[in-house]
Amino acid sequence: MNKKEKSTIRKLKNKKYEGFLLIIRGIETGIAAGLVCVLFRFLLSKAEEYLYTIIDAVKGRPLISALWICALAAMGILVALIIKKVPDSASSGIPQVTAEIRGRISPNWWKVILGKLFGSTVSVFSGLSLGREGPSVQFGAMAAKGAARITKADKTTELRMLSSGAGAGLAAAFNAPLAGIMFVLEEIYKTFDKAVLCMAIVACVVADFISKLFFGQDTVFSYQSETIPLRWYWLLVLFGIVCGLFGAFYNTFMIACRDLFAKIRKIPQWIKFACVFAVSGVVGLVLPQILCGGHSMAQILIQERPDLWIVLGLFAAKFLFGAFSFCSGAPGGTLYPMCILGAYGGAAFAQAAIALCGMDATLWQDFAVLGMAGLFASIVRAPVTGIILVFEITGNINTLLPLAAVSLISYAIADAVGSTPFYAALVDRITNGENAKAEEKKSEKVIKTYVIPTGSPADGKTISQLDWGKHSVIVSVERGETPITPKGDTLLQAGDVLVFMISQRRFAQSCKKIETIISETNKIQ
């Protein structure tokens, strides 16, 4: 055992001040993530404000409109150049964070922040149907990584900070700290780790506090709710099925569009982006309601309660323009546009139920909110995060039970039809199945924990009966509150927390092997 391995084990055993250090690192992560995300949120709000001002000024003036479209094409070329220089600043940002935590990429943190900050702001200023939430997750992660590098944290701490920073970014974007915490465990880290949970709680609360200092404490989506009577709960089942089927279709369609766009190799990327941004300019002159993340569409839905055909028309237009914007690979998120689609889908379902089933007309806004959670659960495949997120951005506890019902049914339906989770499908596409090149600290060891689930192939077997690979070793088994020194004949049980020491050089391969051994359901898709 070399010096670095011994140092890693000493850190693992010295838990006297671990909780205090995790809190300090969480505060550090929350401040870094919160400040970057607040800056980004401010820039996007100004970009969207100026965009609609310009559209109002050029509309009905053909020559100036043509000049505006040409200017947007030039902006598209500029964004293409940024992506060429910083490839990891493209698209949403959530798959990139997941890939880095898996050890498959290792981007330069400050280049990603600068590239994404500029690229996303220009993309939203151009009107593309992209939101702030995905980039905020990446900003939070990269800001945390920067803080870890500046303070010379070890690789284990860096990965924990990166994961916590991702949740802090979501918390700052949505004013939803609980959703940020759950997002870390359910979507980003994908396994339970008490240290990550502790750090994420602190980071998300701090980032949310910073966000509210600048933007206030209002919820992101305000509406008037009614308690859904039990006699209409059968509609929740039907609506959950609809959300699940549409979510599966959404994933398939969006990924197919992305792959199709990527296959057009004869046209240089800068020309593609120029065309995409120019088309966005035309769309803005014809149907400005569907531009950007969807805040204007949300206001239309809440304040005007449009007729069914208008709801369906805006839903279809937002879906198609969102797919067009996403498949280009322009920097920007898909979470909020996805939530807007869910809200409009829920409103359409409610209006149909009012007309056909005699449902109380006051319930239509509740179904709009349920649609947001249902679509999130079926597309992202993180139902608990979706439930908590929608609860926090609406601030209404009356819909908690219906939210859970629709989300879980939607999740089950999408899973049953074999739809691949949206961000999981993107991870392999952005890395091409490759792993990150080893960095300068090639021999550094990383601590990572896994929980053995009920029904796992590892349950009831000894450590020596399973091939964990030569680049990872179990250094502790935690059973309840009792740590067990691992030996070859140690019998593993469901619920055991296995603490691994993994070589940084083979981190991605080792994690994948461990996940395969512990549970087939934990494979990286």
N, C-alpha and C positions, 0 to 999 in steps of 0.2 A: 504493500500500500504506500503510494507516494505522499509527499507533504501536503499537496492540495486535497487529496482524498481525506487525510487525517484532519485537516482544517475544516473540511465540510462536515465531517462527523462530529467534531467538537462543537461546531455551531448548532448542530441538530440536538445535541445532548444538553447544551446550556440554554435552558428555557426559563431561567429566572427572570430575565428582563424581556422575554420575547413579546409579551402582550404590549408592553410600553413601546418597544421598537416598532411593532406593527402599526400602532396608532400614529407614531411620528411619521412613518413612511406613508400612511394613509392621508395624513394632513398635507404632506408634501405633494402627494399625487393629486389630491383634490384641488389644491391651490393652482398647480401647474395646468391641470386639465380645465379647471373652471375659467381661468383667465383667458386661455386660448379660445375656448368655446364661446365665451362672452364676446370677444373681439369678432369672431366669425359670425355670430348671431347678429351683431350690430351691423357688420358689413352687408350681410344678406338682406336685412330689413331695409337698409338704404338703397341697395341695388334694386330691390323689388319696387320700392317707392319711386325711384327715378325712372324705372322702366315704364311704369304706367303713365307717368307724366309725359314721357317722350311719345308713347303711343297716342295719347290724347292730342298731342301737338301735331303729329305727322299724319294722322288719319284724315282721309279726304283730300290730301295734297299729294298727287301721284309722284311728282319729281322728288320731293323730300322723302316720301316713303321709299322710293327706289334707292336713294342715298343711304337711308337708314338700314335697308336690307344689305347693301354692299358693306356698310360698316360692321354689321353682324357677321358677315362672311369673313371679314378681316379678323374679327375677334376669334372666330372658329379656328383660323390658321394659327393664331397666337396660342390658343389652348392646345392645339395639336403639337406645337413645338415644345410646350411645357411637358406634355405627357411623354414625348420622345426623350426628353432629358431626365424626367423623373417618372418612370412607368408606374410606380406604386402609388402615384397621386391620382390615377384614373379611377373612374367609376365610383361606387359607393364608399368603399373603405372598410366595411365590415369583413368581407372575405380576406382582405389583406391582413387584418389584425388576427383573425383566426389562423391564417396560414403561418404567421410569425410565431404565435404561441405553440403551434405544432412543430416549429423548427424548420419550416419549409422555405421561408424567405427571411431576410434580415436587412430591411431598407435603412437608409440614412435618415434619422428622425427629423432633423431640421430641414432637409431638402423636401421631405414629404409635407411638412407643415407649410412651408413657403409655397410649394407648388400647388398643393391642395387649396390653400387659402386664396390664392390668386385665381386658379382655374375654376373653383366652385363659384366664386363671386362673379366672375365673368359669365359663366354658364347660366346662372340665375338671372343676371342682368340681361342676358340674351333671351330669356323667357323659356328655356328648356324646362320640361316638367320634372324637376329634380328638387329634392328637399335638403334640409340642413342636418337631419338626424344621423344618416350614415357617415358623412364626413366628420360630424361631431364625435362619433365613436372613435374614428381613426385619429382625430386631433387629440382626444383624451389619452389614447394609448401612446401616441408619439410624444406628447408632452411629458407623460410619465416616464417613458423610455429616456428622454432627454434628462430628466431630473435624476434618474438612476445612473446614467453615464457621468453626469457632472459630479455627483456625490460618490462616484466609484463604487456603486453597489455590486455585490456578487450577482452571478447569473440567475440564481434562484430568486433573489429579491427583485431583480429586474423583471422577470417574467410575472411575478406577483403584482408588481406595480403596473406593468403593461396591461394585465387583465383588469385590474381595479380602475385604471385610467379609462379603459373602454367603457366601463359602466358609468364612471363619472361623467364622461362625455354625453352619454344618453340622458343621464339625470339633468345635466345642464341644458340640453336641447329641449327637453319636454317638461322641465320642472317636476321630474318624477324620480326621486331618489330610490324608492323601493323597487321600481321597475329596473333601475340601473343595477341594483344589487342582484336581483334575480336574473337579469340578462347576462351578468358575468358567469353565474353558475350554470344556467340553462343553455346558453348559446355560445359563449366565448370559451370558458374554461372546460365546460362539459364534464366536470367531476367535482366531488365535494372536497374542499380543503379548508380547514378551520382558519388557517392563516390568511388565505385569500379572502375568505368571507369577512374576517375581521377588518382587513385592510380595505376591502371594497365598501363596507358599511361606512367607514370613516371618510373615504374618498368621495363617495356619492353624496353624503350629507354636506360635506364642505363645498363641493362643486355646485350643488343645488343652492346652498346659502349664497355663494358668490353670484350665481345667476339671478337670484331673487333680489339681491342688492341693487342690481343694475336694471332689471326688467320688471320688478314688482312681483306680487304673489298671486296674481290672477291665474286661473287655469287656462290651458291652451285652447280648450274647446268648451265654451259655455253654452248651456242649453237648459230648457225647462223640462224636468222629468216627471213622470207619473209612475206609480207602482203598477206593474203588470198583474192583472188578476190571474188567479190560478187557472181559470177556465180557458185562458188563452195560451197556456204553456205548451200545448201540443204544436202551436205555431213555432215555438222555439226549436223544437226537434226538427221540423221541416226546414226552418231557416238555417239551422246548423248543417243540415245535409246540403243545402244549396251553397252555403259558404265553402264547405269542404270540396265540393265538385268544382266550383269556380276557382278556388285556390289551386287545385291540382292543374286545371287548365292554364291558369295564370303562369305557374312555374314552367310548364312545358312550352307555352307560347313565348315567354320572355327569353328563355334559354335558347330556343330555336332561332329567334330573331337575332340574338347576340352572336350565335354561331354563324348564321348566314352573313351577317355584317362582317365578321372576321374573315370569312372565306373570300370576300371580294378583295383580292390582293393586287389586281392589276391597276386599281385606282389608288394613288398615294393617300396616306392618311390625312394629310393637310387638305386635300381636295374634298375628301369625305366630310371632314369637320366643317369646311366652308359651306358645303351644301346643307348640312344639318342645321347650322346656325342661321343660314339664309331662310330655310323652310320655317324655322321657328319665328323669324320675323314676319313671314307671310301669315302664319297662324295667329300671331299676335294682332295683326290688323283685322283679321276676320272673326276670330273667337278668342278674345283676350282673357275670358274667364278661366280657361284651362291652362294658362301659363303658370310657370314656377311650381312651388310645392302644392298649392291648392287652397291657400288661405281665403282667396276671393270666392272660391266655390263653397267653402265652409260657411262664409257669411251669407251667401245666396240661400243655402239650405236652411240655415237657422232663422234668418230674418224674413225671407220671402215665401217659404214653403211652396216651391214651384210645382206645377202640374206633373203628373206621371210621365208624360211624353218628354217634357223638358228634362226631367231627372234622368230618364233613360238616354236621351240624346247627349247630355253632358257626361254621363257615365261612359258611354261608348267613345266619345271624343277624347276624354281624359285617359282612358285605357290605351287607345291607339297612339296618342301623342306621347304618353308615358313610355310605351314600349319603344317608340322611335327614339326618344331621348336616351333611354337606358342603353339600347343596343349600340349606340354610337360610342359608348365608353367615356363620355364626357364626365368630368368630376361632379359628383352630386349624389344625393341619397334617394332611396326609393321608399323609405318607411312611411313618411307623411303622405306622399301621393297614394301609397297603398291604403293608408287609413281613410283618405278621402274617397277612394273607390268603395271601400267597405261602407262608409257612411251613406253614399248615394245608393249603393245596392240595398242597404237596409231600408232606406226611405222608399225605394221603389217597391220592395217586398211589402212594406207596411201599407202603402197606398193600395196595392193590389188586395191585401187582406181586408182593408177597410171596405173596399168596393164589393168584394166577392163573399166575405165571411161576416161582414157586419161588425168588425172589430172597432173598438172605441177610437175615434179619430185623434184623440189626444195622445195616443201611444206611438205615433209615427216617429217622433224624435228619439224615443227609447230604442226603436229598432235601428235607427241610424247609428247610434252608439254601439249596439250589439254587433252591427255589421263590421265596425272597425276591429273589434276583438276577434270576431269569427274569421275574418280574412287574415288577420295577423297570425292566428293559430294555424291555419291551413297552409299558409305560404311559408312562414319562417319556421314553423313546427316547434314553437315555444309557447304553449298555451298559457302557462302560469304567468310568464312575462307579459303576454298580451292582456290577460285579465287585470293584472295589477296596473299596467300602463294605462289602459283605457279608464280604469277607476280613478287613477291619479290625475289624468289630463281633463277629466270631466268633473271630478270632485263630488261625485254623487254615489252614496252607498246603497241607494234603493235598487240599483241594477246589478248588484254584485252576484246574486244567485242566477239571474238570467245570463249574465256575462259568462259565468262558469259553465252553464249548460250549453250555450251556443258554442263556446270556444272548444270544449272537450269533444262535442259531437263533430264539429268541423275538423278538429285535429284527427279524430279517429277515421273519418271518411277519407280525408286526403291521404292518410297513411295506408288505408285499406286498398286504395286504387293504385298504390305503388308510386306515388309522386315523390320525387327527391326534394328534400328541403331546399329552399331557394339559395341560401347563402352557402350551404354545403356543396351544391352543384357548381357554384362559382369558384370554390377554392382550388379545385384541380385545374380549372381553366386558366386561372391567373398564374399558376405555378408550373403548368404543363407537367405535373407529376414529379417535378424536381425538388430537391432539398436545398436548403441554404448552404452556401459555402462556409466552411469552418472559418471562424474569426480568429483573431490573434490569440485568444485564450483557449487554445485547442484542447488542453487537458483539463479544463475546469469542469467540475461536476455540478449537476443540477438536481435539486431535491424536488420530487413531484409525488403527490399522493393519489391513490385510487381506492375506491370503496368497492368491495365485493358485493354485488347485488344478489338478492334471492334468486335461486335457480341458476346461478353462474356455474360454468364448467369447473371453476376453481374451488367451489364450495365442497368441503369434505375431502380435499386432497392435501397432501403434504407439499411443502415448498419444493422439495427435491423431485417430486413427480412432474413438475411443470418446467418447460424450457423457457426461461425468461430472457434468454439471449446473453451473450458475453459482455455486453456494454451496459448492463443494468444490474443492480444488486439491491435486494430488500434489506434495509438497514433497521427497520422497526415495523412491528405489527401492533396496532392499537385496537384493543378489544374493550369497548366501553371506555372506562377511565383508566384501564390497566394497560401499560405498555409491555409488550412481550419481546424479548430478545429473539430474533428469528434464527432458527436452526433448520437443517435439512428435514428433520422429522416433525417440524411444527405443523400441526393440522390447521388448515385455513377454514374459516366459517363465514357464512353470509353476514354482512355487516362489519367485517374486519376492515380497518383502514390500513392499507399497505403503503409504507413510505419507502420510495425508491431513490437510490442515488444513480443518476444516469449520466453517461458521457455526453458532453455537449456536442462532440463531433458526430455522434450517431443518435442524437436526440430524437429526431423525427421517426427514424426507423424503429428505435426502441419503444417509443410511446405507442406506435401502431401495433407492435407485437404484443405489448402488455395489454392493450385494449382488446385485442383479439382473444387473448387467453382468458381474460376476466369475463368478458361477455361479448357475444357476437353482435349484440345490439349497440355496442359502443364503438364499432368501427368508424373510422373517418370516412365519410362518404364523398 
